[in-house]
Amino acid sequence: MGRWFGTPLLIISTIVGGAVVVVLLFGGPSTAEKRTIDELLQVLENSGGERSAGILLPQEKLLWQSALELSERLTKKDVELTAEELDTVARRLATMVEVDLANLDRITAFDDDLSVQRELRSSRFDFLLRALARTECDEAIDPLIKVVAAGREPYVAVAMQQLGNLHELPGASRAVEAIVAVLEKTDRAETLLTGCTVLSVLADRDDPRVIDTLSTVRLANEGEVEWAAALAQARLGSNAGKSTLLDLMDRSHLESGEKYEVRDESGGIRRYPMPPNRVEALLIAAMDAAANLPDSDLWGMIDRLKSDPSPAIRGRATELLKRRAESVTSGENS
């Protein structure tokens, strides 16, 4: 499950692009004095998303830095927090996320300063979502679903990605309905990519509404979005995206033309030949997804990849075919 989810998420690495830009522009959090997690939470809680007398409270940059530091510190939560303390942190973060979601537009600034404050506020909320998910507590699920249901971009994609990271929590599957609703109405590529991938680990196998939604997304788009939808369908046991999967397991198809897209700062799309590492990642992701289906054509393509120039591709194809043969033998013996 981790392999299926991890590889496709390479497709949506642009989701964190905004955060990276802010880091480059404004620098990282202060390291002069290491604050405790409780102190970081207090700084963020004291802002409360509110404003006093029309003046920004306290400084957006300080709040952004605190949220960034908190999200990073929670990657090592087991070192700093007990299980009981972690539950408390999760509840406090859940409250902050809900308060901030309701106050995202309440910014008192003008002209150039307004765009800077909006960028900092956006990144702060992004880091709060990541911090909440990194607690890996049940309290994280409902606030993240509310962010998805609110439909606010770009936070929808961030929240969906975090829900995907929490797919092992029993309550994470409650996000499926909200994610499907988003995919039915958005045309934002990053959101579609993330939603398709996350559904593949949260939805029940062969869920008809999910499969139909993924088909709609696949047929209405091309490139990375189409591929993500087809991969998700295969992981959920549907061969509705078979034609796309066959293309994704064809090296010559992936290497032909200019299938690699890069979006520049102005929003324009530039196309280039697919980089070798991206071709290899797609071949492996497609084989892993196709291995969920009994389709002979798909397995024929996996068999062809035993002769691929890449040792990694040859090895993966051989491994999958061996596993399938063992499964067939086991079934006959039983």
N, C-alpha and C positions, 0 to 999 in steps of 0.2 A: 504494500500500500504506500509506504514511504517512497519507494522508487517511482511508482506511477505518478505520485503527486509532485515529487521533487523535480523530475526531469521536465515536465511541461511548464513548471513555473519559471524556467529560464526564459520562456517566451515573454513573460510579463514583467521583466526586470525594469522596464521603463516606469513602472508605477512609483518607484522610489526616486525617480529622477528629480522631482521637485525638491525633495528633502536634501538631496545631494547638492543641488544648486544653492540652497540656502546655507548649507554648511560651508561651501566655498566662499559665499559672499560675506557671511557674518562670523565665521569661525566657530570652533567647538565650544563646549561648556567650560566654564572656568575651572581650573584645576589647582588654584591657589590653596584651597582648603576643601578637603573631601567632606561633603555633607552626608548625614545619615539618610536613609530612605524616608524615615519619618519627617525629617526636615524638608526634603524635596517635596513630599506630599503636602506639607503645610504651606509652602510657598505657592504651590499651584491652587490649593484649596482657598487660600486667602484672596485670590483674584476672583474666584467664584463666577467668572464670566461677566461680572457686573462693572458698571461705571459709576463714578461719583462726581457730581457737579460738572459733567461734561468733559472730565479729564481722564485720560487713559490710566488705568491702574494695573499693577504698578508699572513695570516696563515690559512690553511684549517680548523684547529680546531676553530678558531675565527669565520669563516664563517659558519661552521656547527652549532656552538652554537647560532649564530644570527638567522639562519633559523629555528632552533628548537624553540627559544623564540618567534619568529614572528608567527609561526604556532600556538603556544599555546595562544598567546595574541589575535589572531583573533577568538578564540572560544568565546570571550567576546567583539566582535567588536562593538556591539551596545552601549557599555558603553564608548568606547574610540573614536569612529569615527562617523561623520555625514554621511549621505547618499552620499553626494558629495565627501567627503574625501575617503570613501570606494571605490567609482568608480575609483578614482585616484590610490589608492593602488592596485586595481585589474589590472589596465592597466600596472602599473610598474612591478608587479609580472609576468604578462603575458609576458612582454618583457624579463624579466630575465629567465623565463623558456625556452623560445625559444633560447636565447643566450647560456644558459648552456647545452641544448640538443645538440647543435652543437659543444660543447667544452668538452664533457664528457671524452674524451680520452687524452686531452692535459694536462698531468701531468708530471712535471719535478721532478723526484725523482728516487732513486735507491734502490735495494735490499729490506731490511725489511721496510725501510721508504716508499717505493712505495706502498706496500700493505696497510699500515696505511693510506696514503694519499688517496688511492682509496676508502677505507672504509668510510673515512670522506666525500669525495666528493659524494659518492653514497648516504649517509645519508642526506647530505645537499640538494641534488636534490630531494630526497624523501620528505623532510620537505617543500621545496618550492612548490611542487605539492599539498601537503595538505593545505598549507597556501593559495595558489591561490583558491582552491576549497572552503575554509572556508569563502572567501569573499561572496560567493553565488551570484556573479555577472555574467551577460552574457559574460563578457570579459574572463571568465575562460574556456569557452567551447572549443573554437578552439585550444588553446595551449595544452589542455589535449588530444584532438583528435589527434593532431600532434604527441604527445608522443606515443600514441597507434599505430598510423600508422607507426612510425619509427621502431617499433618492438624491441626496446632495453629492455632486461630483466635486473633487475626485475621491471623496471619502468612501463612496460606495465600494469602489474597487479595493481600497485598503481594508475596509471592514470585512469584505468577502474573503480576501486573502487570509486574514487572521482567523476567520471561522474555519477555513480549510485547514489551517495549521492546528486547529483544535478538534479535528475530525474524530479523535479517539474519545472525546467526551460524549457521553450518551445524549446530552441535550443539543449537540451541535446540529443534528439532523433537522431540528425545528427551523433552521434557516432556509431550508430548501424552497418553501413556498415564497418567501420574500425574494430570493435570488431569481427564481423563475419569473416572478412579476417584473423584476428589473430587466431581465433579458428580453422580455416581450415588448418592451417599449424604448430601450436605449439603442443608440447607434454609435456609442463611443467605443472605439476598438479596445482600449485597455480594460474597460468594464466587461465587454463581451468575452475577451480572452480569459480574464480572471473567473468570471461566472461559470463558463463552460468547464474549466479545470476543477473548480471547487465542487460543482455539482457531481463530478465523477467520483468524488470521495465521500460526499454527504448523502446523495440520493440512494433510494433503494434500487436494487437491480431490476431492470425492465419496467421502471415506473413510467407509465404511458405518457403522462403530461410532460415529464422531464424529457423523455425521448423525442416527443413531438416538438417541444421548444428548441431542443438542440438541432433538430432537422431544419426548423425554420431559420435558425441562426446560420447554419451551414449553407443553406441554399441562397440566403440573402447576402452572403459575404464571400470573399475570396482571400487567399493568402493565409496568414497566421490564424485569423479568426475561424475560417473554414476548417483548417487543420485541427484547431483546438476542439471544435464541436465534434468532428468525426472521431477523434481520439477518445473524447468523453463518452460518446455513444458506445464505442467498442468496449470500454472499461465497464460499462453498465449492461453489457450483454446484448447489444443491438448491432446488427450489421447494416443498419440504414446508411451509414457512411462508408460502405465498402469501396466504392469507386475512389473516394478520396484516400482511403487507407492504401489502396493499391498504388496510387501515385506516390504516397509518402514512403513506400518501400521500394521505389524505383530510383536508384541513384542518378541515372541519366536524366530523369525528369527533374529532380531537385537541382541538378547542376546546370540545367539548360536555362537560357534567358536570364532575366534579372528579377529573381523572386524575393530577394532580401530587401526589406523596406526600412528606411530610417527617416524619422520625422525631425525636421530641423526646427530652429527656434521660432520661426514664423509660422509653423504649422504645416509647411509644405512637405511632401513625401518624396524622398529620393530613393531610387531603386538601384541595386547592385547585384552582381552574381552572388549566390549563396556561399558564405564562407565555409571552408571544409569542416570546422568544428560544429557549425550549425547543421550541416548535412548529416554528420554522424549522430548528433543528438536527436534529430528527427527520425532517422532510420531506427535507432534504438527504441525511441518512444513509440513509433508505429508498430514495431515488432512486438513489444510488450503488450500494447493494446490489442493487436490482432490475435495474440495468443489466448485471449479470452473467448474467442469464437471458434466454432468447429468448421468454418468455411474452408473448403479445399483450395480455392483460388488464393486465399490469403496465406494459407500454409505453404502453397507452392511458391509464393514470393519469398517467404521466410527461408525455404529450402534453397532458392537461388542465391540468397545472401550469404550462404556458406562459402561462396567463392568471391566475396567482396574484397577489394584491395585492403581494407582496414582490418587489422587483427582483432580489434574490439568488436566490429560488426560480425566477423566470421565466428568469433567465440560466442557472442550472444545468440546468434542464429543456431549454432550447434547445440548450445545449452537448452534452448527452448524446444528444439526438435527432440532431443534426448528425453526431456521431461515429458513431452507428449507421448513418446513411445512407451515410456515407463507407465504412464497413466493408463494407456490402452491395454498394456499387458496386465496391469493390476486389475483392471476391470474384467478382463477375460477370465482371469484366475478366480475371481470372486464369484 
